[in-house]
Amino acid sequence: MRIIETRGLTKTYGSNGDVGNAVHALRGIDLDIDRGEYVALIGPSGSGKSTLMSILGCLDLPTGGSYTLGGTQVEKLSGSELAAIRNEKIGFVFQQYNLLPKATIVRNVELPMLYAGVPRKERRQRALDLLAKVGIPDKANVLPGALSGGQRQRVAIARALANRPALLLADEPTGALDSKTGQEVLALFRELHVQGNTVLLVTHDPNIAALAGRQIELRDGSIYAQERRAVAA
């Protein structure tokens, strides 16, 4: 079953009516991603991968073309509707964690559920279950500053899973980590995929991209190449 479908997706910046000054970040992207896939989006700086990630994550709207996420036509949504779909259908994992420094770990994980209206008792139990799932059940009541970088990224992953999203988006999730800790986080993504989660990971590292079941390479705002391979168990 398809979760992402884009047709002729374009994004243009800075034209202001002057075509000569326009920057064409995306140039007609056609992309299909099925539920349960593990996909890596790769490309050099300026290739358009961050722009595509922002649109797929409903953080931005395309200039042209269409984007359907889980049956919802995204480019027609209002700002409030985009915010709702981000909270309900998408889990984000960023390079810099973006945790609230003065909130306990369990409160950080609970936050998306609070916005979604999940009852207090249910969100606390779900947050504790998620912390156990990512391997840090004993860190629930500490603050982010007491954790290592790898542990903070595990919290960010737990938070991303809080509302049981249809899609997990990870933007350079190991960029701030040492190689050993980065491998541990990537192993967690692989485990989440095996459990049935749809994962889309943005990276500039071909070795990280090779861990995914499909690699999509962008160049100059277009899909340059795609490759499929089996995901290691």
Secondary structure, 3 states (H helix, E strand, C coil): CEEEEEEEEEEEECCCCCHHHCEEEEEEEEEEEECCCEEEEECCCCCCHHHHHHHHCCCCCCCEEEEEECCEEHHHCCHHHHHHHHHHHEEEECCCCCCCCCCCHHHHHHHHHHHCCCCHHHHHHHHHHHHHHCCCHHHCCCCHHHCCHHHHHHHHHHHHCCCCCCEEEEECCCCCCCHHHHHHHHHHHHHHHHCCCCEEEEECCHHHHCCCCEEEEEECCEEEEEEECCCCC
